[in-house]
Amino acid sequence: MKTRSEKIRYVLLLNFGILLMAAGIYFFKAPNGFATGGVSGISIILARLFPAVSQATYMMVINIALLIVGVLVLGRVCGFLTIYCAIMMSLENMLFEFFFPFVPNAAEASAMPPYRFPIPSGTLTDIPLMELVYAVMLTGIGAAIIFRCKASSGGTDIVALILKKYTHMNVGHALLVSDFVIAASTFFVYQSAEKGLFALLGLFAKVFIVDDVLDSINMCKSFMIITTKPKEIDEFIMTDLHHGATVYDAKGAYSGEDKSIIITVCKRSEALRLRKRVKEIDPTSFIIITKTSEIMGKGFRDNINN
């Protein structure tokens, strides 16, 4: 059971991921037509073809339709979180449209009330590559944070989670499969090789960012501790860090001295404490520390689909 502080951190982290995705879509993806996949990509294309309806409205309608599938296939908990993420992201895009509208010229911008902050141009900058970098970074990191919270932002992210659940694909590859057609369609919708190539480049970059960020968030440290004082170290691991450990007997090849080898895994925030405490207990200990992001078991990931 999560503590109150853990629940607060979870909610803040989830909403931070939603905000990053909404900002990346509104300020960078939509103005440049970077349809790199997802419902945001579909809504950008539809807003281009049928401009009478806003991109945020298209995103809301499509998400509602796809959410039904998510609830049926992924379960009520994931479905509820996905509904929350999809609604919040659509609402945040609508708020951005109200407070930071893209307007065609400076004259229209100056006529707006002081509580609105219009952007009197088609895009924030005139450097498409830089805009693509920010679009991919914000949406990729945001999506990874949301996936880490065992939710999705809706739309084709639901398709990616379904593929991940029933196949051996990781999230990044599942996103690539589900979003490739959307990104490729920009060649025909915009009739521009430049926009099409940017969309595909953004999609491939997003795949790597999502996987890398997820690995970074999941990153833990694996310890192999060779010591002559296993009891004190075991007590610290179990009492202070609340983790288990495996201990087995060994013998030094050079000294012939009897030793114990302790194997345990802890989170990155706990690794420095463990390393420091081991050296305080046994200054002659030998410690091997490796990074790992795939740990299955109690206290970490209970099954391969998490």
C-alpha positions in Angstrom: 0.0 0.0 0.0 1.4 3.4 -1.0 1.9 6.0 1.7 0.4 9.5 1.4 3.6 11.1 0.2 4.1 8.4 -2.4 0.5 9.0 -3.7 1.2 12.8 -3.9 4.5 12.2 -5.8 2.6 9.8 -8.1 -0.1 12.4 -8.9 2.4 15.2 -9.4 4.6 13.0 -11.7 1.6 11.9 -13.7 0.3 15.5 -14.2 3.8 16.7 -15.0 4.0 14.1 -17.8 0.6 15.2 -19.1 1.7 18.9 -19.1 4.9 18.1 -21.0 2.9 16.3 -23.7 0.3 19.0 -24.0 2.9 21.7 -24.3 4.9 19.8 -26.9 1.8 19.2 -29.0 0.4 22.7 -28.8 3.5 24.9 -29.1 5.6 22.7 -31.4 3.9 19.8 -33.1 0.6 21.4 -34.2 1.9 24.7 -35.6 4.5 22.9 -37.7 2.3 20.0 -38.7 4.6 17.5 -37.1 2.2 14.5 -37.2 4.6 12.1 -35.6 1.9 9.7 -34.6 -0.7 9.3 -32.0 -4.1 11.0 -31.7 -2.3 14.4 -31.7 -0.9 13.4 -35.2 -4.4 12.4 -36.4 -5.9 15.6 -35.0 -3.3 17.7 -36.7 -4.0 16.1 -40.0 -7.8 16.4 -39.6 -7.5 20.0 -38.6 -5.5 20.6 -41.8 -8.1 18.9 -43.9 -11.1 20.2 -42.1 -10.1 23.5 -40.4 -13.6 24.3 -39.2 -13.0 22.2 -36.1 -9.9 22.8 -33.8 -7.1 20.4 -33.3 -7.9 20.1 -29.6 -11.6 19.2 -30.3 -10.5 16.5 -32.8 -8.2 15.1 -30.1 -10.9 15.0 -27.5 -13.4 13.2 -29.8 -11.0 10.6 -31.0 -9.7 9.9 -27.5 -13.2 9.2 -26.2 -13.7 6.7 -29.0 -10.4 4.9 -28.3 -10.8 5.0 -24.5 -13.7 2.5 -24.8 -11.3 -0.1 -26.3 -8.7 0.7 -23.6 -11.1 0.1 -20.7 -12.3 -3.2 -22.2 -8.8 -4.6 -23.0 -6.4 -3.0 -20.4 -8.7 -3.1 -17.4 -10.5 -0.5 -15.3 -7.5 0.9 -13.4 -5.5 1.6 -16.5 -8.6 2.6 -18.3 -9.5 5.2 -15.7 -6.0 6.6 -15.6 -6.0 6.8 -19.4 -9.4 8.6 -19.4 -8.0 11.1 -16.9 -4.8 11.7 -18.9 -6.7 12.1 -22.2 -9.2 14.5 -20.7 -6.5 16.5 -18.9 -4.4 16.7 -22.0 -7.3 17.9 -24.2 -8.3 20.5 -21.6 -4.8 21.8 -21.3 -4.6 22.1 -25.1 -7.8 24.1 -25.0 -6.4 26.3 -22.2 -3.2 26.9 -24.3 -5.4 27.8 -27.3 -7.2 30.4 -25.2 -4.3 32.0 -23.3 -1.6 31.6 -26.0 -3.4 31.7 -29.4 -1.4 31.7 -32.6 -2.6 34.7 -34.6 -1.7 35.8 -38.1 -0.3 39.2 -37.4 0.8 41.7 -34.7 -2.3 43.9 -35.2 -4.6 41.1 -34.1 -2.3 40.3 -31.2 -2.4 43.8 -29.9 -6.2 43.9 -29.9 -6.4 41.0 -27.4 -7.1 41.6 -23.7 -4.1 41.6 -21.3 -4.8 38.2 -19.8 -4.1 36.6 -23.2 -0.6 36.2 -24.6 -1.0 35.8 -28.4 1.8 34.5 -30.6 1.7 36.6 -33.8 3.2 34.1 -36.2 2.6 30.6 -37.5 5.3 29.1 -35.2 7.3 30.1 -32.1 10.5 30.3 -34.2 11.5 30.1 -37.9 13.8 27.1 -37.3 11.9 23.9 -38.0 14.6 21.5 -36.8 14.8 23.2 -33.4 11.0 23.1 -33.2 11.1 19.4 -34.0 13.7 18.7 -31.3 11.5 20.4 -28.7 8.3 18.6 -30.0 10.0 15.2 -29.7 11.7 15.9 -26.4 8.6 17.2 -24.6 6.1 14.6 -26.0 8.6 11.7 -25.7 9.6 12.5 -22.1 5.9 13.2 -21.2 4.8 9.9 -22.7 7.5 7.9 -20.9 6.5 9.5 -17.6 2.9 8.6 -18.2 3.8 5.0 -19.2 5.9 4.8 -16.0 2.8 5.7 -14.0 1.1 2.6 -15.6 -1.2 4.9 -17.6 -1.3 6.2 -21.2 -2.2 9.5 -22.8 -5.0 7.8 -24.8 -5.3 7.3 -28.5 -2.7 5.2 -30.2 -0.8 4.9 -26.9 -3.6 2.5 -26.0 -2.8 0.5 -29.1 0.9 0.5 -28.0 0.0 -0.8 -24.5 -2.2 -3.5 -26.0 0.6 -4.6 -28.3 3.0 -4.6 -25.4 0.5 -6.7 -23.3 0.0 -9.4 -25.9 3.4 -9.4 -27.7 7.1 -9.2 -26.6 7.5 -5.7 -27.9 8.8 -2.9 -25.7 6.8 0.3 -25.5 9.0 2.2 -28.0 8.7 -0.5 -30.7 4.9 -0.7 -30.1 4.6 3.0 -30.6 6.6 2.8 -33.8 4.2 0.1 -35.2 1.0 2.0 -34.2 2.2 5.5 -35.3 4.1 4.8 -38.5 1.1 5.1 -40.9 0.0 8.4 -39.3 3.5 9.9 -39.7 3.8 8.7 -43.3 0.5 10.2 -44.2 1.9 13.7 -43.8 3.6 13.3 -47.2 0.2 13.2 -48.9 -1.8 15.5 -46.6 0.6 18.4 -46.7 2.0 17.4 -50.1 5.4 18.3 -48.8 8.4 16.0 -48.6 9.9 18.3 -45.9 7.0 17.9 -43.5 6.8 14.2 -44.2 10.5 13.6 -43.5 10.3 15.8 -40.4 7.3 13.7 -39.1 9.1 10.4 -39.7 12.3 11.7 -38.1 10.3 12.9 -35.1 8.6 9.5 -34.8 11.9 7.5 -34.8 13.4 10.0 -32.3 10.4 9.7 -30.0 10.7 5.9 -30.0 14.3 6.1 -28.7 13.4 8.8 -26.2 10.5 6.9 -24.7 12.6 3.7 -24.3 15.6 5.6 -22.9 13.6 7.7 -20.5 11.7 4.6 -19.3 15.0 2.8 -18.8 16.4 5.8 -16.9 13.3 6.0 -14.6 13.4 2.3 -14.0 17.1 2.3 -13.4 18.3 0.5 -10.2 21.7 -0.6 -8.9 22.6 -4.3 -8.5 25.2 -4.9 -5.7 27.6 -7.8 -5.3 29.3 -7.4 -1.9 32.2 -9.6 -0.9 32.7 -9.2 2.8 33.7 -10.9 6.1 30.8 -9.1 8.0 27.6 -10.2 6.3 25.3 -10.0 9.3 25.7 -6.3 9.9 25.3 -5.5 6.2 22.3 -7.8 5.9 20.7 -6.0 8.8 21.1 -2.6 7.2 19.7 -3.8 3.9 16.6 -5.4 5.5 16.0 -2.8 8.3 16.9 0.5 6.7 16.4 -0.1 3.0 13.6 -2.6 3.3 15.0 -4.9 0.7 16.0 -8.6 0.7 19.4 -10.1 -0.1 20.9 -13.4 -1.1 24.0 -14.6 0.8 26.3 -17.5 0.0 29.7 -18.6 1.2 32.9 -18.1 -0.7 36.6 -18.2 -0.3 39.3 -15.8 -1.4 41.5 -17.3 -4.1 44.7 -15.5 -3.0 44.2 -15.3 0.8 42.1 -18.5 1.3 40.0 -16.6 3.8 36.4 -17.5 4.3 34.1 -14.7 3.0 30.4 -14.1 2.2 28.9 -12.8 -1.0 25.8 -10.7 -0.7 23.6 -10.0 -3.7 20.9 -7.3 -3.5 19.2 -4.7 -5.7 18.2 -1.2 -4.6 16.9 2.0 -6.2 19.4 4.7 -7.3 18.5 6.9 -4.4 19.4 4.1 -2.0 22.6 3.0 -3.7 24.8 5.7 -2.2 23.6 5.0 1.3 24.3 1.3 0.9 27.7 1.8 -0.6 28.7 4.2 2.2 27.3 1.9 5.0 29.1 -1.2 3.6 32.4 0.6 3.7 31.7 1.8 7.3 31.0 -1.8 8.4 33.8 -3.5 6.5 36.4 -1.2 5.0 38.1 -4.2 3.3 34.9 -5.3 1.5 34.9 -5.6 -2.3 31.8 -4.1 -4.0 30.7 -4.6 -7.6 27.9 -2.2 -8.7 26.0 -2.5 -12.0 23.1 -0.7 -13.5 19.9 -2.5 -14.4 16.4 -1.5 -15.4 14.8 -4.9 -15.7 14.1 -6.3 -12.2 11.2 -8.7 -11.6 10.2 -9.5 -8.1 8.6 -8.2 -4.9 9.3 -4.5 -4.3 10.1 -3.9 -8.0 8.1 -5.1 -11.0 5.8 -8.0 -10.2 5.5 -9.2 -13.8 6.9 -8.6 -17.3 3.9 -6.5 -18.4 4.5 -3.7 -15.8 
